[in-house]
Amino acid sequence: MAKLYSKKKLAPQNMLPKKETISFLLNYSKALSAYKVGNVSIEIIAN
């Protein structure tokens, strides 16, 4: 009978982001504005 090998999971199953990471992403998305002028797309971060 053939041997069955399984790889161990490298990452833990309950990976949750830190509150700082969520806050950073939300603030970044609030400050990001995208404009399309003709064929050009312009992204501006308003700080």
Order of alpha helices (4+ residues) and beta strands (2+ residues): alpha-beta-beta
